[in-house]
Amino acid sequence: GWGPRIIQLATRRLLSAGSVRRVAAYIKTENVASQRAFVRAGYSFTVESSCSGFPAVVYVFDRADLTKLAPPLVEAAL
């Protein structure tokens, strides 16, 4: 689906800003579809946590991993 590609494009944009070194995604534990999309986008699971009082899992993507991303398709349109 489009989810992982959109996540990759947003991640590339954030990490290209210069001062951002890591992007962290806090995903509700029961949202398995989002977890899969972030894994397909190259994110790695790090820890179980909470966000706004809800159980969550944290996935991260480091700037050093940018080479793992697929080349941008239409990033200029964002």
Disulfide bonds with the S-S distance in Angstrom:
none
